[in-house]
Every structure is written in C-alpha cells, then in structure tokens.
Amino acid sequence: MNFLRIFSITFYVAVMFSLSGCGGSGDSGHSNIPGNTTSLAHAGEDQEVQVNTLVVLDGTGSADADGDNIFYEWSIAESPVGSSTTLSNSTSSSPEFSADIAGQYTINLIINDGNISSNEDEVIIMATPLPLSSINSGYPSALYNHIDDYDSRIILRNLTSPLDGKETTQIVISSYEGSFNINCEEGNFVSYYISTDNITGSGLLSYRIGASPEVTTEHWMETSSYKVLVPNSYSLELLQKLYQNWDAVFDYDTYISGSGVMNLNLSGLPILFDKTREQCGWSRDLFPEDNGWGKEIPNLPPSNYLEAAFTTDYKPFRTIAWRDKDSSDNVKLLVRVGDYESEGTCNGSFTIT
C-alpha cells in the first residue's frame, strides 16, 4: 500500500468522523440541542359554554423538563363565520376569551422554553346560543320615565263558587305594583280588572302594550275599596294585544301622589290561554294556539340565528331571529325581542329578509 493511498483513506475517515460529529446526518431538529428537552404544551380541557360567557383559558398544565421558563403564544385558529372575538393577554398562561356568536372555536397554544425548543396544543370551545328564557322581554315604563326592575308572574287558578257551583277560571299576571286579572266562567263570558295594594286616586289609567309607542289613556271605575279598577266595557282587542306581545306597562293614578306602575311580563300568557281555551270559550281565530305557530316553540334557537341590537326612544333592545317550519310545514321567521343587557350602549339598524 503506497503512501498516497494510506493518506487518502485516513483523510476520508477523518472527514466522515467530523461530519458525523456535526450532525451531518441531515437532522436539524431543535430537540437534539445538547442538554435541552422539548417542552410539553397543554391548552386545557375542551369546554361548552353559552355565548358571551367569559372563559379563562388554562395553559398552566404545560411543562418543561429542564425547568426553563415557559413563554406562551395563544391564537384563535378557527372560529364561526362572522365572529370578531379576540383573546386578551395572548402571551399569558391564562388569557380570557368570550364567544360573540354560537359555534366552535379552536384555540391554539404554542409554548417556548427560550432555547428554540417548542411544542403546541389546542383546545375546543363550543359556544351554544343563549336560552330564549334568559332574554328579559319586558320594558321599563315609558309613560312617566319610571325605571323599575320588575318580577312578573302569571298564575292560573280554577275556583268553584260556593253559591252556584260554577267554575271560574282566573289568570293573574302579577307585578310589584299590582296585578292584571282575567276571569271567565263556563263559556264566553270574559272579564278583566286591575288589583293593587295601593289606594287609587281617580281611576285614570294609561297603558302601552308591546314595543309600540302608542299610549292609551282611559278612565276605569273604582270599587268601594279603591284597590280594584274595572273597565267601563270589556275589549277582546285588549286581550288580543296582551296575548300577542311579550310585555305591557300600565300606569294608574294613586290617591296620595304619583302613579303606580305595573310592568307585566306576558311571555307565558299564550300557554295559559291554550290550557283554558275550552273553559273560557276562546276562539282559535282570535287567539290562535301558540300565537299561530301551532307547535312548541323551541327554548334554544339554532346555531345560525341572527342577532342584532336596536335603540328606540324607550330602551335599547336586541333581537334573535331564525327561520323554522310551523306545524303546517310552512317556513316562517321567528323573532324574539328582549331587553339589551348594556343599556345605552347599542346602536345601529338591522334588516331581516
């Protein structure tokens, strides 16, 4: 073996050894940095929450075996079409998040230990629509600038007269300042009156039903106790308006000063009308079952519902709207209207086609 051949072999082996020591295999992975272990990201458990619920994400389960400090980077990888939700403090271990519309949100977490080594994980937040029952459908009084929280209840009573044995069906819609009472007995006779713990002054009564700005003023008769107001004549149209709306406001004159204000939540009234239809002789033409829907109205709208806010002369409010089929398989638009949580902050307009 001559000298040149020995030198060539020695040089080749030396070069190969040198390349092997420098990662010459082609693997440039950061995890092979001497003394550094890849950190483990943990974005927390998947959650199901209602729309507009504040969620605190939890990345504290992430770990670094070397004990290095962990740096966090959160981002929303996927969100429903139309969402403008963002993360607060996206570089902290526990940023905050609130879904603005219903649907699935995929949130990604990348962690870094400061030595380039990194790892990622994701968490799924499923946002469900708000239950319709959570939307307050009443309005404060628009008649005398009276702002008052109300607790309205609807009670159904079946009473039997000890004198003639006739059964009386009574629906009582109660609020803080009084009650609206609807009575009927054995057929078509229907009466209604207002009862209150206050002593009334003159029988003067003003009322507004639903979101309409129209205010009606009438004089009702006072009983000898001055705690009951009875109309001079009964109007089925008034009952129809109560039946077809979510709320009503009645203001009556009190004896001492000012007025008593009844804020009535009517959202359960159609159901009680349906339950007492036969006893009271209510026509389905005048009072259609479930307001003409013909089947049970869902408690939750579908995930593709439309939501918007309005500002009226009376109070900010919002709508939830979606399409559905009634009991006759006809497509209709369902719209739920209610108070807006942040009074005075909403504005703009909304068109449903």
WOHUWO-V589417 format. One record per backbone hydrogen bond with DSSP energy under -0.5 kcal/mol. NH is the residue of the N-H (numbers start at 1). CO is the residue of the C=O. E is the energy in kcal/mol with one decimal. If there is no record, write none. Layout:
# WOHUWO-V589417
nh: <NH/NH>
co: <CO/CO>
e: <E/E>
This chain:
# WOHUWO-V589417
nh: <6/7/8/9/10/11/12/13/14/15/16/17/18/19/20/21/22/22/23/24/26/28/32/33/36/40/41/47/49/51/52/53/55/57/57/58/59/62/63/67/71/72/73/74/75/77/77/78/83/88/92/96/97/99/103/105/106/107/107/108/109/110/111/112/113/117/119/121/123/125/126/126/127/127/128/128/132/134/135/136/141/147/148/153/155/157/159/159/161/165/168/169/170/170/171/172/172/173/173/174/174/175/178/179/180/181/181/182/183/184/185/186/187/191/193/194/195/196/200/200/201/205/206/207/208/210/212/216/218/220/220/221/223/226/229/230/231/236/239/240/241/242/243/244/245/245/248/249/250/251/252/253/254/255/260/262/262/263/264/264/266/266/267/269/272/273/274/275/276/277/280/281/282/287/291/292/293/294/305/306/308/310/312/317/318/319/320/321/322/324/326/327/329/332/334/334/336/337/338/339/340/343/345>
co: <2/3/4/5/6/7/8/9/10/11/12/13/14/15/16/17/18/19/20/19/23/26/29/30/33/63/39/124/126/128/99/50/97/55/95/43/93/59/40/64/112/91/110/90/108/75/106/106/80/96/89/88/55/53/127/125/78/105/123/75/121/73/119/71/117/115/111/109/107/105/47/124/103/125/49/126/299/131/132/134/146/145/146/174/172/170/157/168/166/161/159/184/157/168/182/155/170/171/180/153/172/178/175/195/173/179/193/171/191/169/189/167/279/183/181/229/179/227/198/226/253/218/251/216/249/247/209/207/205/203/218/230/228/223/194/221/192/234/235/236/237/238/239/240/241/242/264/208/262/206/260/204/258/199/252/250/260/261/248/262/246/264/246/266/268/269/270/271/272/274/276/277/277/283/288/289/290/289/302/321/319/317/315/310/338/308/336/306/334/332/330/293/326/324/322/332/320/335/318/136/316/341/342>
e: <-1.9/-2.3/-2.1/-2.2/-2.2/-2.5/-2.4/-2.3/-2.1/-2.3/-2.4/-2.3/-2.1/-2.5/-2.3/-1.9/-0.9/-0.6/-1.2/-2.4/-1.6/-0.8/-1.4/-2.0/-2.1/-3.1/-0.6/-2.3/-2.2/-2.4/-2.6/-1.7/-3.6/-0.7/-2.4/-0.6/-2.5/-1.8/-2.3/-1.9/-3.0/-0.7/-1.6/-2.7/-2.0/-0.8/-2.1/-1.7/-2.0/-2.1/-2.0/-0.9/-2.6/-0.5/-2.4/-2.5/-2.2/-0.6/-2.7/-3.0/-3.3/-2.2/-2.6/-1.8/-1.6/-0.6/-1.4/-2.3/-2.4/-2.9/-2.9/-0.6/-2.9/-0.7/-3.0/-0.6/-3.1/-1.8/-1.6/-0.7/-0.6/-0.6/-0.6/-1.7/-2.8/-3.1/-0.5/-3.3/-2.9/-1.5/-4.2/-3.1/-2.9/-0.5/-2.6/-2.9/-0.5/-0.6/-2.7/-3.3/-0.8/-2.1/-0.9/-2.9/-2.4/-0.6/-3.1/-2.7/-3.4/-1.7/-0.9/-0.6/-2.6/-2.8/-1.9/-2.6/-2.3/-2.3/-0.6/-3.0/-2.2/-3.1/-2.8/-2.4/-2.4/-2.5/-0.7/-2.7/-3.0/-3.1/-0.6/-3.1/-1.9/-1.7/-2.9/-2.9/-0.6/-0.5/-1.4/-2.4/-2.2/-2.0/-2.5/-2.0/-0.6/-0.8/-1.7/-3.1/-2.3/-3.4/-2.3/-1.8/-1.7/-3.1/-2.6/-3.4/-0.5/-0.7/-3.1/-0.7/-2.7/-0.7/-0.6/-2.0/-1.4/-2.4/-2.1/-1.8/-1.7/-0.7/-2.3/-1.2/-1.6/-2.9/-1.8/-1.7/-1.7/-1.0/-1.3/-3.0/-1.6/-3.4/-0.8/-1.9/-2.4/-2.5/-2.1/-2.6/-2.1/-2.3/-2.4/-1.7/-2.1/-3.3/-3.0/-0.6/-3.1/-0.5/-2.2/-4.2/-1.4/-1.3/-1.9>
